[in-house]
Amino acid sequence: MPSHHHKKNKDPHRRKDSHRHHATPKQQQDPTDEGTPAVTEGPGSDDNSSMSVEREDTSSISGNGSEVGSVGSRDQIPDLSQCCSNDGASAVEPNLDGAEVKWVGPVRAPLLSIKTELNIPLLLLTVVAMATRMWRLEYPNSVVFDEMHFGRFASMYIRRTFFFDVHPPLGKLIIAFGAYLGDFSGNFTWERIGTDYPSAVPVWYLRLFPALFGSLLVPLTYQTTVELGYNHWTATLAGGMVLFENSLVTQSRFLLIDSFLLFFILATLLCLLKFWRLKQSPFSPWWWAWLAGTGAMLACACSVKYVGVFTVLLVGGMIFHELWKLVGDKRLSVHDLTSHFLARAGLLAVLPVLLYLLLFHLHLELANRSGPHDEMMTSAFQATLEGGLSRITKSQPVSIAYGSQITLRHTHGMFLGRPCWLHSHLSTYPVRYHDNRGSSAQQQVTCYSFKDINNWWIVKDPGRTTLYVDDPPKLIHHGDIIQLVHGTSSRALNSHNVAAPLSPYSQEVTCYIDYNISLPAQNLWRVELVDSADEGDTWKSIQSHIRLVHVNTSAALKVSGLQLPDWGFHQLEVVSDRVIQQEPTIWNVEEHKYTQVDQADVVGNNEETFNQATYEDTMDDQPLMGFLGRFAELQWKMLSTNKELQQEHKYSSSPAEWPLMERGVAYWLHPRTNAQIHFMGNPVVWWSGVVGILGYLALLGVFLVRRRRACFDMDDESWQRYILTGELVLGGWVLHYVPFFLMERTLFLHHYLPALVFKILLLAVMVENIHTHVLRWPIHRNVFSALCAVWVTCIYFTYRKFAPLTYGNSDLSADEVTDLKWLESWDLLIQVL
């Protein structure tokens, strides 16, 4: 509990809380009255009194730091009005019942004074948290679990290289800052788990900030419990459970971002509770500060992982409930209500959005060079990066003309983790497909995931036989009809009413071969600009997103996403689909050339033998995609890719397995011993937390029924606190746990950590509620306290027992590993040595 500077009162008649409530001279009573505090202070508040009286030889320090005299007898208290002269000079009065009273007059306060209060439990929790998270932080000196990903991202930040990740950037930015402090050059490949770090990698600095934020989670838990209205014993219990929770220790000691997420979620709750504490002082400076802090912490939580959105829903629901109460307060005018609404909207909606955008802007400014993840993004996005595609396309013509040589990239699709380009080769479709359907046996058209000479096409005017660009060029506009001639085979892109090889409800797409049979060419395509319906708009490279609609059948060119068998070289199937308005039908020109050479066998050649047609508009003159465009594309890619993370993993688990911790995750294994790091929690904490949730719901039901029958087990303040606990803490657990049942992506036990923190908070406050409001008899409370002491001891020793799996610093024998396997479903690793 927080320590106090007040010295122990030796008067047996003095109340225990006399150090908090001091009587002024007007409140003095007969000192023989039982239970009356016999110590008085001079006029003014407890913290700023200019004069005090203390009994016996006990001295005290007044609020301004001055020492006052003592009273020789504890049975008599002099009248202050008679002890001081009018001018404030000190005086000595005659003895009262033989006791001489010595007075020291008022002492002027110093210009600057500081009053401090040391919260010893909070300090101890913080120090031990730092020790448990920071101890031997550089061990193991090899890549642990997802350090392989987040370490690589830190390297790319250091090298200013663009990368793609499904998580927002704040957590990775903090890790990169640690790398910067450690003078990391970024020259490490992070190839696989278990790879040893060379001496050039500052492991301690890379792991510093995850450990620091994980350590601060403990005092945050303590403070949040206090702000909920519970006592310091309960806060110490909550902080202690977080302190000795093995899963939280493990997740804090490595290059992982979950400790940032947990810190910002809990900081959001703390700021919100402190904001509510000032509801009687609306629009005061601290009221604005804590409201802004809530919004800022919300933005940070969402900027680490999208799980932060669940915290937004929690805070949003609580704020809506608060505003609804304010609407019913008739003391507030319409102006007051409007001010309350605008303040919350501005600092809990607008501010988080601005901070979120600012962090992405910082991310894109730091990672502004071309890298291995460029192809995840559209051509327009890639053109904004230094090097890479921008280097290739910077001087190419912008507007597409008849005779242009182009490569057509599928704009939005990522198939097998890569983009693809419209492609053809001399091989033909088999006469019959796998289901015995007949084909056209025409030349194959596919979507190929690598840049290749066979990706080049010539845009031909159907009314002319020439394949070169006029001077001046004849530009192509929205709605124009074209033919696409394959560069190396000189055959035109074609479609017809023949079922596609793998998508029988769509049409086959080919390059037409004239077999002199009754299968005429159908090779006319209409250019439709997706982002404009204006007939005058020009088709442009990089910038324009288009659909190619087959004139004869009104079907759009589409990538089905299905992979062709051996005869199609495992490339992606291209079809034409009558459902035009869908993303798989969108394409854009990436590389583009003008030429006057009427020879198909030189298409795509980069040599200077080309006689370039004259053109004025080049990519150098065109504005690049702006920040908001890049931000929107990156968000869409992150969200869509997140949904596609459905790979099978040995240590994946379902949300139903999380509350009882039925499966852990292997993070690291020593190459020669059974020393290992296994992500798993403290079983006593996890399993007790389930009891805490059930206990809260059971007590809530009992209390509601008894209150309905006018049996009030709690006063109004305690009841409101109990309800707030359910809304904020139990509601937080539900919102951070239940949505995972709706997700189809691969999930792991560490996705439960935000819900676990809420569960620990609820468990701690349930202990106080049972002790205070359920158990009425002292003997029952004493027994319950003893049981709680045993339970807390079990938490600590269980933490110690599983510490070898948390820190990985013990060479365990096979029997020792087996002894730690409390559940059959725990997949601990045992090597044959």
C-alpha atoms as one frame of an Amber mdcrd trajectory, in Angstrom:
protein
   0.000   0.000   0.000   1.128   3.547  -0.490   3.322   4.706   2.362   2.508
   7.868   4.285   4.808  10.460   5.758   2.722  10.820   8.920   4.307   9.433
  12.023   2.554   6.858  14.057   0.141   8.312  16.615   0.751   6.952  20.102
  -2.543   8.231  21.509  -4.815   5.226  22.089  -7.882   7.452  21.772  -6.945
   8.715  18.351  -8.744   7.400  15.269  -6.787   5.423  12.726  -7.520   7.948
  10.020  -6.487  10.966  12.064  -3.579  11.488   9.735  -6.077  12.206   6.967
  -8.708  14.222   8.846  -7.349  16.905  11.168  -9.556  19.117  13.296  -9.247
  22.882  13.193  -9.286  24.851  16.459 -12.975  25.425  16.159 -13.501  21.677
  15.986 -11.631  20.886  19.260 -13.490  18.899  21.849 -12.810  17.767  25.342
  -9.797  15.510  25.069 -11.364  13.107  27.511 -14.132  12.336  25.023 -13.570
   8.831  23.738 -12.772   8.498  20.072 -12.160  12.210  19.577  -8.984  13.121
  17.744  -6.941  15.142  20.206  -4.498  16.563  17.660  -5.359  19.786  15.957
  -3.829  21.751  13.187  -3.856  25.412  12.541  -6.240  27.044  10.124  -6.089
  26.041   6.514  -5.907  22.803   4.589  -3.909  19.731   5.565  -1.288  20.456
   2.959  -0.818  24.179   3.509  -1.285  24.945   7.208   1.047  27.568   8.581
   1.004  26.370  12.159   0.491  23.025  13.894   0.381  21.608  17.396   1.780
  18.200  18.195   1.742  16.336  21.489   4.541  15.023  23.615   7.886  15.170
  21.842   6.557  14.320  18.389   7.431  16.970  15.840   5.701  17.498  12.543
   6.340  19.306   9.327   3.705  21.706   8.165   2.565  21.896   4.595   5.077
  24.613   3.838   7.971  22.636   5.221   8.397  24.467   8.586   8.982  22.656
  11.859   6.688  23.520  14.729   7.063  23.128  18.446   5.757  20.450  20.783
   3.354  20.287  23.690   4.672  18.836  26.880   1.419  17.184  27.931  -1.005
  15.171  25.850  -3.873  15.884  28.249  -4.187  19.614  27.655  -4.501  21.528
  24.421  -4.065  25.280  24.541  -6.300  27.757  22.832  -4.498  28.909  19.712
  -6.013  32.368  19.979  -4.155  32.893  23.241  -0.852  31.493  22.110   0.029
  33.942  19.427   0.194  37.662  19.525  -1.562  39.742  16.974   1.591  40.455
  15.037   2.384  36.785  14.685   5.362  36.802  17.065   6.050  33.646  18.986
   5.062  33.527  22.663   5.417  31.285  25.693   2.353  30.801  27.804   2.158
  29.685  31.439   2.034  25.997  32.221  -1.282  24.265  31.763  -1.582  21.579
  34.387   2.137  21.595  34.788   2.907  21.277  31.096   4.916  24.031  29.483
   3.793  24.798  25.975   6.546  25.941  23.631   5.467  27.756  20.483   7.296
  28.604  17.346   5.540  31.268  15.364   4.697  31.110  11.703   7.635  30.511
   9.393   7.470  31.917   5.901   7.207  29.186   3.250  10.049  28.792   0.754
   9.480  30.022  -2.759   9.627  26.478  -4.148   8.507  23.366  -2.297   7.793
  19.812  -3.397   5.676  17.319  -1.556   6.154  13.712  -2.594   4.371  10.500
  -1.704   6.088   7.189  -2.330   3.831   4.311  -3.333   5.973   1.401  -2.209
   3.897  -1.475  -3.722   3.729   0.312  -7.068   7.463   0.978  -6.969   8.261
  -2.633  -6.092   5.973  -3.967  -8.815   7.631  -1.711 -11.379  11.175  -2.616
 -10.346  10.470  -6.368 -10.339   8.667  -6.062 -13.685  11.741  -4.408 -15.172
  13.921  -7.158 -13.730  11.814 -10.037 -15.051  11.502  -8.530 -18.522  15.041
  -7.146 -18.894  17.047  -9.979 -17.334  19.521 -11.389 -19.881  17.580  -9.680
 -22.638  20.105 -10.606 -25.301  19.554 -14.349 -24.660  19.078 -16.360 -26.767
  21.402 -14.749 -29.257  19.425 -16.111 -32.186  16.170 -15.426 -34.035  13.092
 -16.268 -31.941   9.703 -16.916 -33.588   8.335 -13.773 -35.350  11.573 -11.867
 -34.820  12.198 -13.234 -38.294   9.524 -10.832 -39.612   9.745  -7.803 -37.334
  13.528  -7.817 -37.366  13.473  -7.803 -41.158  11.081  -4.849 -41.104  13.417
  -2.964 -38.764  16.267  -3.634 -41.205  14.215  -2.243 -44.074  13.414   0.909
 -42.104  17.116   1.410 -41.471  17.824   0.991 -45.222  14.794   3.180 -46.121
  13.336   0.286 -48.156   9.604  -0.149 -48.727   8.028  -3.286 -47.260   4.534
  -4.658 -46.861   3.048  -6.014 -43.655  -0.507  -6.729 -42.538  -0.049  -4.702
 -39.323  -0.016  -0.885 -39.037   3.430   0.678 -38.597   3.723   2.028 -35.039
   5.062  -1.128 -33.378   7.645  -1.613 -36.122   8.623   2.064 -35.950   9.353
   1.727 -32.226  11.485  -1.364 -32.839  13.311   0.451 -35.657  14.029   3.315
 -33.253  15.731   0.818 -30.941  17.736  -0.447 -33.906  18.736   3.133 -34.690
  19.894   3.686 -31.106  22.014   0.564 -31.399  23.666   1.795 -34.653  22.222
  -1.150 -36.589  23.173  -1.048 -40.262  20.288  -3.286 -41.355  22.617  -5.816
 -42.971  21.119  -9.016 -41.618  18.820 -11.325 -43.566  16.621 -12.812 -40.783
  16.217 -15.957 -42.867  14.808 -18.433 -40.368  14.077 -19.072 -36.697  17.182
 -20.156 -34.809  19.707 -18.286 -36.969  22.468 -16.915 -34.749  22.855 -13.152
 -34.588  26.273 -11.849 -35.620  28.007  -9.340 -33.395  26.944  -6.484 -35.695
  23.293  -6.950 -34.702  22.492  -4.990 -31.494  20.154  -7.596 -30.011  19.748
  -5.785 -26.676  18.661  -2.552 -28.355  16.303  -4.350 -30.733  14.550  -6.057
 -27.830  14.712  -3.047 -25.504  11.434  -1.304 -26.248   9.217  -4.414 -26.296
  10.659  -5.261 -22.857  10.217  -1.688 -21.598   6.575  -1.456 -22.681   5.922
  -4.932 -21.291   7.395  -3.852 -17.951   5.243  -0.720 -17.805   2.161  -2.859
 -18.296   2.448  -3.891 -14.633   2.182  -0.384 -13.067  -0.476   0.470 -15.641
  -2.543  -2.453 -14.393  -2.096  -1.252 -10.814  -3.132   2.308 -11.628  -6.115
   1.220 -13.726  -7.425  -0.907 -10.864  -7.136   2.044  -8.478  -8.918   4.324
 -10.935 -11.744   1.805 -11.147 -12.299   2.566  -7.465 -10.764  -0.494  -5.819
  -8.262  -0.498  -2.969  -4.506  -0.786  -3.220  -4.488  -4.430  -2.097  -6.622
  -5.259  -5.112  -4.402  -3.152  -7.370  -1.320  -4.952  -6.040  -2.979  -8.307
  -6.720  -3.837  -7.311 -10.308  -0.336  -5.981 -10.932   1.199  -9.083  -9.386
  -0.767 -11.400 -11.662   0.424  -9.461 -14.716   3.955  -9.464 -13.284   4.098
 -13.252 -12.877   2.136 -14.123 -16.021   4.586 -16.174 -18.091   2.986 -15.448
 -21.457   3.265 -11.697 -20.924   6.910 -12.058 -19.894   7.709 -14.125 -22.996
   5.935 -11.758 -25.370   7.788  -8.788 -23.860  11.323 -10.143 -24.167  11.612
 -10.465 -27.920  11.237  -8.510 -31.134   7.432  -8.671 -31.062   4.806  -5.924
 -31.047   2.159  -7.313 -28.688   3.574  -5.543 -25.632   3.052  -2.210 -27.414
  -0.545  -3.148 -28.167  -1.304  -4.178 -24.580   0.329  -1.039 -23.196  -1.735
   1.289 -25.374  -4.995  -0.589 -24.708  -4.537  -0.335 -20.962  -3.309   3.265
 -21.222  -6.542   4.062 -23.075  -8.590   2.688 -20.183  -6.517   4.587 -17.618
  -6.911   7.906 -19.452 -10.650   7.300 -19.858 -11.117   6.577 -16.150  -9.131
   9.656 -15.163 -11.245  11.691 -17.561 -14.410  10.411 -15.905 -13.013  11.319
 -12.490 -13.235  14.953 -13.574 -16.857  14.874 -14.674 -17.638  17.452 -12.001
 -15.063  19.783 -13.572 -15.887  19.697 -17.282 -13.727  21.664 -19.697 -10.985
  22.168 -17.105  -7.368  21.808 -18.353  -6.962  18.308 -16.900 -10.380  17.316
 -18.279  -9.157  18.232 -21.773  -5.783  16.581 -21.166  -7.182  13.194 -20.165
  -9.757  13.249 -22.967  -7.011  13.998 -25.499  -4.874  11.279 -23.904  -7.684
   8.773 -24.418  -7.893   9.660 -28.100  -4.129   9.534 -28.548  -3.836   6.117
 -26.887  -6.695   4.822 -29.057  -4.811   5.947 -32.154  -1.629   4.255 -30.928
  -3.436   0.982 -30.170  -4.945   0.904 -33.673  -1.565   1.831 -35.154   0.113
  -1.259 -33.683  -2.464  -3.891 -34.621  -5.988  -3.771 -35.952  -7.071  -5.478
 -32.726  -7.067  -1.914 -31.404 -10.359  -1.445 -33.251 -11.994  -3.573 -30.560
 -10.768  -1.033 -27.987 -12.309   1.708 -30.128 -15.639  -0.123 -29.988 -15.350
  -0.462 -26.216 -14.538   3.209 -25.630 -17.075   4.305 -28.217 -19.830   2.353
 -26.484 -18.914   3.754 -23.072 -18.772   7.342 -24.386 -22.143   6.950 -26.112
 -23.608   5.687 -22.843 -22.103   8.671 -21.020 -23.491  11.142 -23.555 -26.908
   9.538 -23.299 -26.847  10.184 -19.555 -25.846  13.795 -20.176 -28.793  14.224
 -22.529 -31.100  13.286 -19.661 -29.529  15.833 -17.324 -31.941  18.772 -17.375
 -29.383  21.010 -15.710 -27.399  21.082 -18.966 -28.392  23.500 -21.684 -28.344
  22.683 -25.376 -25.125  24.680 -25.638 -23.555  22.573 -22.882 -24.631  19.321
 -24.532 -23.287  20.477 -27.880 -19.961  21.398 -26.287 -19.712  17.968 -24.632
 -20.474  16.222 -27.909 -18.036  18.273 -29.982 -15.253  17.844 -27.421 -15.591
  14.064 -27.508 -16.026  13.917 -31.264 -12.958  16.060 -31.820 -10.609  14.293
 -29.418 -11.937  10.725 -29.667 -12.627  10.622 -33.412 -10.826  13.376 -35.322
  -7.617  13.334 -33.262  -7.098   9.533 -33.523  -7.677   9.630 -37.281  -5.150
  12.447 -37.706  -2.564  10.634 -35.588  -3.188   7.409 -37.506  -2.630   9.228
 -40.813   0.478  10.920 -39.410   2.035   7.583 -38.472   1.395   6.156 -41.936
   2.872   9.296 -43.463   5.995   8.780 -41.365   6.081   5.133 -42.433   5.903
   5.976 -46.140   8.483   8.744 -45.815  10.966   6.449 -44.099  10.366   3.441
 -46.377  10.478   5.309 -49.700  12.865   3.170 -51.739  12.040   0.265 -54.007
  12.361  -3.168 -52.416  11.294  -6.799 -52.638   7.695  -6.065 -51.613   6.977
  -3.526 -54.373   5.021  -5.988 -56.451   2.391  -6.244 -53.740   1.311  -2.733
 -54.701  -0.175  -1.293 -57.881   1.985   0.165 -60.626   0.926   3.696 -59.637
   2.100   3.081 -56.063   5.402   1.580 -57.235   6.058   4.621 -59.391   6.281
   6.752 -56.220   9.225   4.733 -54.846  12.828   5.565 -55.594  14.347   3.068
 -58.028  12.560  -0.049 -59.280   9.621   0.566 -61.580   9.960   4.337 -61.390
  13.448   4.052 -62.878  12.069   2.010 -65.792   8.981   4.099 -66.504  10.155
   7.637 -65.691  10.718   8.642 -69.358   8.095   6.492 -71.049   5.119   8.112
 -72.819   1.957   8.564 -70.791  -0.912   8.324 -73.292  -1.614   5.014 -75.034
  -1.857   5.271 -78.830  -2.525   2.881 -81.707   0.803   1.158 -82.222   1.863
   1.361 -78.572   3.776  -1.558 -77.111   2.491  -2.319 -73.620   2.548  -4.796
 -70.783  -0.804  -5.275 -69.037  -0.670  -5.959 -65.325  -3.622  -7.288 -63.371
  -4.176  -4.334 -61.050  -5.546  -5.660 -57.763  -4.944  -9.378 -57.724  -2.198
 -11.122 -55.778  -2.051 -14.772 -56.785   0.332 -17.147 -55.053   1.685 -14.083
 -53.290   2.650 -12.293 -56.538   1.080 -10.034 -59.160   0.761 -11.213 -62.759
   0.873  -9.870 -66.323  -1.166 -10.806 -69.409   0.935 -13.414 -71.190   0.918
 -15.783 -74.131   3.296 -18.359 -75.624   3.301 -20.685 -78.615   1.784 -23.635
 -76.743  -1.886 -24.388 -77.406  -4.735 -25.620 -75.259  -5.140 -29.413 -75.219
  -7.790 -30.792 -77.571  -9.742 -32.017 -74.555  -9.692 -30.776 -70.977  -9.519
 -32.890 -67.802 -13.321 -33.346 -67.729 -13.369 -34.492 -71.364 -14.733 -31.175
 -72.670 -13.432 -30.099 -76.039 -11.310 -26.966 -76.448 -10.533 -24.656 -79.352
  -6.910 -25.892 -79.454  -5.920 -22.243 -79.929  -2.803 -20.554 -78.521  -2.837
 -20.262 -74.726  -3.333 -16.924 -72.957  -2.398 -16.855 -69.274  -1.415 -14.491
 -66.496   2.275 -14.930 -65.654   3.779 -13.873 -62.319   7.152 -12.814 -63.704
   8.270 -10.160 -66.148   8.986 -11.755 -69.520   9.318 -10.868 -73.212   6.077
 -12.768 -73.838   4.190 -10.224 -71.703   4.430  -7.554 -74.458   1.453  -6.648
 -76.651   0.867  -4.161 -79.474  -2.283  -2.020 -79.464  -3.604  -2.191 -83.050
  -6.174  -0.067 -84.847  -8.771  -2.555 -86.248  -9.145  -0.382 -89.345  -5.472
  -0.533 -90.272  -2.890  -3.204 -90.931   0.099  -1.270 -89.621   1.470  -1.760
 -86.093   3.423   1.455 -85.639   2.598   4.751 -83.951   1.671   7.679 -86.162
   3.315  11.032 -85.780   1.533  12.671 -84.085   0.211   9.633 -82.196  -3.455
   8.684 -82.541  -4.460   8.411 -78.858  -6.961   5.916 -77.456  -9.902   7.144
 -75.368 -12.570   5.653 -73.160 -14.902   3.510 -75.302 -12.552   3.034 -78.288
 -12.261  -0.355 -80.021  -8.839  -1.997 -80.263  -7.081  -5.226 -81.086  -4.239
  -6.582 -78.975  -1.541  -8.359 -80.958   0.882 -10.568 -79.087   4.393  -9.257
 -79.612   6.362 -12.441 -80.218   3.710 -14.586 -81.961   1.865 -11.802 -83.877
  -1.488 -13.375 -83.018  -4.422 -11.308 -81.789  -6.104 -11.649 -78.385  -9.358
 -13.531 -78.949 -12.368 -14.923 -77.081 -15.334 -17.011 -78.142 -18.211 -19.053
 -76.829 -16.048 -21.992 -75.738 -15.880 -22.890 -72.036 -12.639 -21.981 -70.272
 -10.395 -24.861 -69.169 -10.878 -24.570 -65.386 -13.882 -22.200 -65.233 -16.540
 -23.748 -67.475 -19.030 -20.941 -66.745 -16.630 -18.428 -68.302 -15.313 -18.161
 -71.856 -11.956 -19.300 -73.141  -9.404 -16.599 -74.052  -6.837 -17.367 -76.762
  -4.520 -15.911 -79.325  -6.288 -16.688 -82.577  -4.812 -19.196 -85.009  -6.575
 -19.426 -88.369  -7.057 -23.172 -88.834  -9.330 -22.474 -91.854 -12.292 -24.042
 -90.075 -15.653 -22.670 -88.936 -14.260 -20.802 -85.905 -13.898 -17.174 -86.992
 -11.765 -14.635 -85.209 -13.485 -12.572 -82.525 -10.657 -10.250 -81.555 -12.216
  -6.845 -80.983 -12.073  -5.318 -77.480 -13.569  -2.136 -76.086 -11.480  -0.054
 -73.681 -13.447   1.051 -70.627 -11.747   3.337 -68.116 -12.781   2.306 -64.620
 -12.188   5.671 -63.020 -14.019   7.705 -65.662 -17.074   7.466 -67.909 -16.117
  10.489 -70.006 -15.708   9.527 -73.671 -12.960  12.121 -74.060 -10.684  10.712
 -71.363  -7.418   9.271 -72.599  -6.060   5.843 -71.724  -2.802   6.419 -69.822
  -0.030   4.130 -68.661   0.322   3.525 -64.912  -2.509   5.879 -64.009  -5.550
   4.456 -65.834  -7.355   1.372 -64.585  -9.229  -0.258 -67.443 -11.483  -3.137
 -68.395 -11.225  -4.842 -71.766 -14.737  -5.857 -72.824 -15.106  -8.373 -75.636
 -17.206  -6.742 -78.347 -18.902  -9.920 -79.620 -19.932 -11.426 -76.272 -19.864
  -8.414 -73.865 -17.597 -10.360 -71.490 -14.658  -8.754 -69.691 -11.092 -10.042
 -69.658 -10.520 -11.577 -66.207  -7.997 -13.540 -64.158  -9.835 -16.435 -62.507
  -7.054 -17.047 -59.966  -6.962 -20.784 -60.777  -3.641 -22.408 -61.615  -3.391
 -24.338 -64.868  -1.974 -27.907 -64.865   1.265 -29.019 -66.444   0.156 -28.269
 -69.997  -0.324 -24.622 -68.932   3.031 -24.493 -67.077   1.150 -23.819 -63.804
   0.420 -20.276 -64.872  -2.878 -18.563 -64.006  -6.022 -19.008 -66.052  -7.350
 -16.023 -68.018 -11.014 -16.037 -69.052 -13.702 -13.626 -70.217 -16.624 -13.210
 -67.849 -20.045 -11.688 -68.498 -20.046 -10.279 -64.959 -18.099  -7.147 -65.781
 -18.206  -5.129 -62.550 -15.693  -7.023 -60.414 -12.103  -6.400 -59.342 -10.550
  -9.400 -61.185 -11.444  -7.671 -64.483  -9.329  -4.554 -63.818  -5.982  -4.054
 -65.580  -3.456  -1.277 -66.094  -0.577  -0.603 -68.458   2.738  -0.796 -66.668
   5.549  -0.548 -69.262   4.923   1.376 -72.459   6.824   2.275 -75.641   6.138
   4.109 -78.899   7.766   2.741 -82.073   7.556   3.191 -85.842   9.031  -0.207
 -86.635   6.406  -2.452 -88.245   8.006  -5.712 -87.105   6.546  -7.887 -84.381
   9.798  -9.689 -83.611  11.331  -6.600 -82.047   8.533  -5.868 -79.621   9.854
  -5.266 -76.133  13.397  -4.686 -77.294  15.145  -1.971 -75.322  17.888  -1.296
 -77.871  18.350   2.171 -79.340  17.577   0.919 -82.908  13.976   1.973 -82.328
  12.976   5.126 -84.126  10.835   6.652 -81.402   7.717   8.499 -82.447   7.576
  12.039 -81.168   5.619  12.595 -77.971   5.474  15.374 -75.468   3.913  13.842
 -72.366   6.178  11.555 -70.356   5.904  10.054 -66.901   8.415  12.646 -65.731
   5.791  15.325 -66.289   2.951  13.490 -64.525   2.000  13.955 -60.862   2.672
  10.897 -58.749   0.079   9.230 -56.590  -0.436  11.405 -53.505  -0.230  10.374
 -49.874  -3.962   9.776 -49.437  -4.031   7.556 -52.515  -1.081   5.513 -51.291
  -2.596   5.361 -47.799  -5.938   4.099 -49.125  -4.289   1.446 -51.289  -2.039
   0.282 -48.472  -5.004   0.006 -46.084  -7.003  -2.012 -48.577  -4.070  -4.344
 -49.236  -3.426  -4.846 -45.514  -7.043  -5.684 -44.730  -7.524  -7.991 -47.699
  -4.236  -9.812 -47.107  -5.104 -10.267 -43.429  -8.182 -12.226 -44.446  -6.093
 -14.510 -46.651  -3.733 -15.671 -43.872  -5.161 -19.163 -43.684  -2.094 -21.373
 -43.885  -2.069 -24.436 -41.704   0.373 -24.247 -38.812   1.336 -26.893 -36.298
   0.833 -24.525 -33.354  -2.277 -22.693 -34.541  -5.298 -22.898 -32.261  -8.962
 -21.973 -32.177 -10.448 -19.307 -29.875 -12.350 -22.010 -27.987  -8.996 -23.397
 -26.770  -7.662 -20.096 -25.449  -9.382 -19.514 -22.059  -8.019 -22.790 -20.657
  -4.747 -22.527 -22.609  -5.061 -25.886 -24.297  -2.244 -25.207 -26.764   0.932
 -23.156 -26.653   3.375 -22.102 -29.362   6.992 -23.206 -29.740   9.113 -20.064
 -30.168  12.676 -21.370 -30.086  14.651 -24.568 -29.466  18.312 -24.850 -28.671
  20.058 -26.778 -31.481  21.802 -29.229 -29.139  19.735 -29.433 -25.938  16.122
 -29.335 -24.778  16.431 -25.686 -23.737  13.468 -24.031 -25.372  11.138 -21.038
 -25.304   7.510 -22.021 -25.434   4.785 -19.411 -25.431   2.358 -20.383 -22.702
   0.865 -18.650 -19.686   0.758 -19.217 -15.968  -1.876 -21.981 -15.693  -3.068
 -20.782 -12.277  -3.760 -17.285 -13.625  -5.433 -18.482 -16.824  -7.664 -21.037
 -15.164  -8.526 -18.784 -12.226  -9.521 -16.092 -14.691 -12.298 -18.295 -16.030
 -13.602 -18.647 -12.470 -13.453 -14.862 -12.116 -15.641 -14.330 -15.181 -18.187
 -16.922 -14.100 -18.112 -15.529 -10.548 -18.833 -11.999 -11.732 -21.811 -13.130
 -13.801 -23.161 -15.287 -10.963 -22.862 -12.494  -8.399 -24.418 -10.020 -10.803
 -27.438 -12.281 -11.185 -27.774 -12.755  -7.412 -27.397  -9.028  -6.688 -29.961
  -8.087  -9.345 -32.539 -10.487  -7.896 -31.907  -9.306  -4.332 -32.100  -5.648
  -5.329 -35.370  -6.392  -7.037 -36.600  -7.638  -3.683 -35.266  -4.494  -1.958
 -32.283  -6.312  -0.411 -29.342  -4.017  -0.948 -26.015  -5.737  -0.356 -24.061
  -2.697  -1.534 -24.376   1.024  -1.165 -25.053   2.985  -4.335 -21.411   3.878
  -4.901 -20.263   0.256  -4.643 -23.082  -0.894  -6.902 -22.202   1.665  -9.574
 -18.572   0.567  -9.357 -19.595  -3.074  -9.782 -21.673  -2.229 -12.857 -18.864
  -0.099 -14.332 -16.497  -3.036 -13.843 -18.823  -5.225 -15.868 -19.288  -2.698
 -18.636 -15.645  -1.762 -19.008 -13.673  -4.841 -17.936 -15.983  -7.739 -18.753
 -17.106  -5.847 -21.869 -13.448  -5.418 -22.847 -12.846  -9.151 -22.452 -15.852
  -9.962 -24.656 -14.918  -7.457 -27.376 -11.289  -8.609 -27.492 -12.167 -12.313
 -27.541 -15.493 -13.116 -29.229 -14.712 -11.484 -32.643 -11.941 -14.033 -33.212
 -14.610 -16.705 -33.603 -15.715 -14.877 -36.763 -12.228 -14.753 -38.305 -11.140
 -17.316 -40.865  -7.414 -16.533 -40.725  -4.793 -18.625 -38.911  -4.850 -17.835
 -35.180  -2.444 -18.435 -32.304  -2.641 -18.308 -28.536  -0.988 -14.868 -28.376
  -4.071 -13.356 -30.044  -5.787 -13.886 -26.677  -3.417 -11.600 -24.736  -5.585
  -8.425 -24.831  -8.547 -10.424 -23.525  -6.262 -12.002 -20.907  -5.361  -8.588
 -19.452  -9.053  -7.762 -19.060  -9.616 -11.170 -17.477  -6.859 -10.539 -14.932
  -8.378  -7.164 -14.010 -11.785  -8.758 -13.511 -10.335 -11.580 -11.412  -8.574
  -9.151  -9.061 -11.619  -6.950  -8.458 -13.780 -10.012  -7.898 -11.554 -10.957
  -4.962 -12.308  -7.601  -3.320 -16.016  -7.792  -4.092 -16.307 -11.235  -2.520
 -14.306 -10.181   0.523 -16.286  -6.962   1.035 -19.819  -7.621  -0.164 -20.339
 -11.376   0.049 -18.533 -12.449   3.204 -20.125 -10.764   6.241 -18.503 -12.496
   9.197 -14.905 -11.724  10.201 -14.035 -15.400  10.458 -15.205 -15.970   6.894
 -13.129 -13.060   5.692 -10.083 -14.329   7.544 -10.431 -17.787   6.006 -10.912
 -16.244   2.558  -7.818 -14.052   3.013  -5.789 -17.095   4.006  -6.978 -18.984
   0.931  -6.099 -15.993  -1.246  -2.607 -15.965   0.256  -2.206 -19.633  -0.675
  -3.534 -18.922  -4.165  -1.120 -16.002  -4.709   1.737 -18.198  -3.516   0.718
 -20.814  -6.088   0.785 -18.133  -8.807   4.359 -17.213  -7.909   5.660 -20.783
  -7.684   3.901 -21.758 -10.904   5.625 -18.824 -12.604   8.929 -20.124 -11.276
   8.179 -23.658 -12.381   7.488 -22.656 -15.979  10.286 -20.048 -16.075  12.600
 -22.432 -18.031  10.076 -22.315 -20.890   9.755 -18.529 -20.536  13.465 -17.676
 -20.601  14.870 -20.765 -22.340  17.997 -20.696 -20.218  17.800 -24.195 -18.699
  19.063 -27.366 -20.338  16.060 -29.525 -19.528  16.162 -33.270 -19.522  13.415
 -35.254 -21.248  11.861 -36.054 -17.868  11.866 -32.392 -16.857  10.116 -31.410
 -20.083   7.543 -34.143 -19.537   6.983 -32.911 -15.982   6.052 -29.480 -17.368
   3.467 -30.975 -19.684   0.411 -30.522 -17.469  -2.008 -31.006 -20.351  -1.690
 -33.669 -23.013  -2.388 -31.059 -25.694   0.728 -29.032 -24.808   3.260 -29.713
 -27.583   6.525 -29.248 -25.735   9.615 -30.258 -27.695  11.929 -33.100 -26.714
  15.041 -33.760 -28.761  16.709 -37.130 -29.042  20.172 -36.263 -27.740
